[in-house]
Amino acid sequence: MKRTNSLSNAFALAAFAALALGYAGGVGRAHVASAAPRAAAAPQSQNEWRWHEPLAAGRVIEIKGVNGNVEATPSSSGEVEVVAVKSSRRSNPEDVRIEVVRHSEGVTICAVYPNVGRDSNTCEPGSHGHMNVRNNDTEVSFTVRVPSGVRFNGRTVNGRVEANNLTADVEATTVNGDVEVTTTGLARAKTVNGSITAVMARADWSDELAFKTVNGSIDVTMPASLSAEVEVKTLNGEISSDFPLTVRGTFSRRHMSGTIGGGGRALQLETVNGSVNIRRAS
């Protein structure tokens, strides 16, 4: 029974991760490949798209891809700088447009594929929008330069998400790919087929903070001031923590529920196939 429940949770997490990408109704029909690397082959065609614009601290730059990596590093110019490289073997990369949507929170940039069927593909902030990439093998890889204090949201389906050395809150979500985040702000990360590595310098979130995958390990580094109610789950893996924990209920190597410091805020770390490590920053 315990294994059945865990596998059910895995399928639920996969569905949640797809919805979290903000392509409601579309990801299920998108090309979702395995995480295994493809055989090397030169693309038939490739082109590049560039954009830059000032964005004030506290605002957000959000990238929403489907097939391709998303990588973010600090900007030295004070502007958000985005480069999208489109490549394909069969399809015409020019059919995939890059759309910029300005809104009250900041800017959302999407790879918008040609419409298939009745539903129009749309670029919208957050959990809104729709994307269907059926029969189009174009990959769009995003490289982003993020100014100090600007929040970053990176989303894709088939590809890794990396956001390193940033100075504000980060959310990173994919389905098939690893997630790597280092920031002086807060970090949130989800994937399905991939591992999560996150280093964050703040521990003052007000709602739940979650790191979840199905096939992969979770390695999270938190500041020494961490106080949280922690729940950690894995089916095939080990659990370790640098922080002393006051354990609630039964402790096992696959499930741990307890309090770090004074408790209060909720921290969830969950995988099925992989280990979970909670590290304390030095």
Phi, psi and omega in degrees: 000320181299318179294318179301315179298320181294318178293324176298318177298324180297315178296321179296320179294321178299317179295319180298316181298319178298315179295324182295341180290344178087022176242057186307127177084351186249330185296325181300336180255359178284165175286110179244101186269171174287167182281355182293141181292148178275162174294139183294135178202139180289134178293149179289326182209156184203143170212171189230143179233135182232146180207144174210150183192143175295145177215127186287153175303141183095340176277176184233139167251122184243131178245128179235103176253182176232296177248110181141159182279158173232122182231132181231137176220169182294150176264136176263355184263349186084357177246156167285130178237127182234130172239125177245121178255119181257130179218152180203165175255323183244316186281166176269114183298337179292344177288341178265116182262153175258122185248137179250123180240117176267138182213183188295333182271339182157233184224135173244132179237128185234151164272113185253114183275160178303144181294141177231124179078206186282323187282130178279137174285132184226148175255114180221154183293154171061227185277002181269165179111173183209139179212128177230125184242023184306132176064023175231117186262016180293131173255138178237112179257129183255134169242127188233135171253125189246123179292161180301133177084355179270130178288153181229129172241121178240126183226136170208180177247303179250094180158165178271158174237123179234131176221103189241140175063034178272170189235018178211183184295146182228135168239129183228126184220133171212179175246308180245091180161161177279159175235132177225125182224133166226127183204154173275357174262206175271157178229142171227141184209141175216143169211180175241305178250085181167165179262160180238128171235124183221135175234123182226147185258355177246154178218038186242032180294154183257337178249197180286141175246127187227143171230117187221139171213177174246306181247089180161164180270164176233125180229109187238130176251125184242156176294157183296341181279006185304130169228122185197156167269115191251136171229124182235133179225140168209151176261315180235084181171178181250161177238132175219152180214134174282343182269141171295138180237139167267108189279137173256132178071210184272132177260135174219171181287352180248349180211130180220132177226124184190187185241132172251131181062227180273003179070213178100274185283154185265135176231122180240133175229121188217130172217170174251308181245090179160163179268162178234125179236127173251116184250149177260128180297142181278000000 
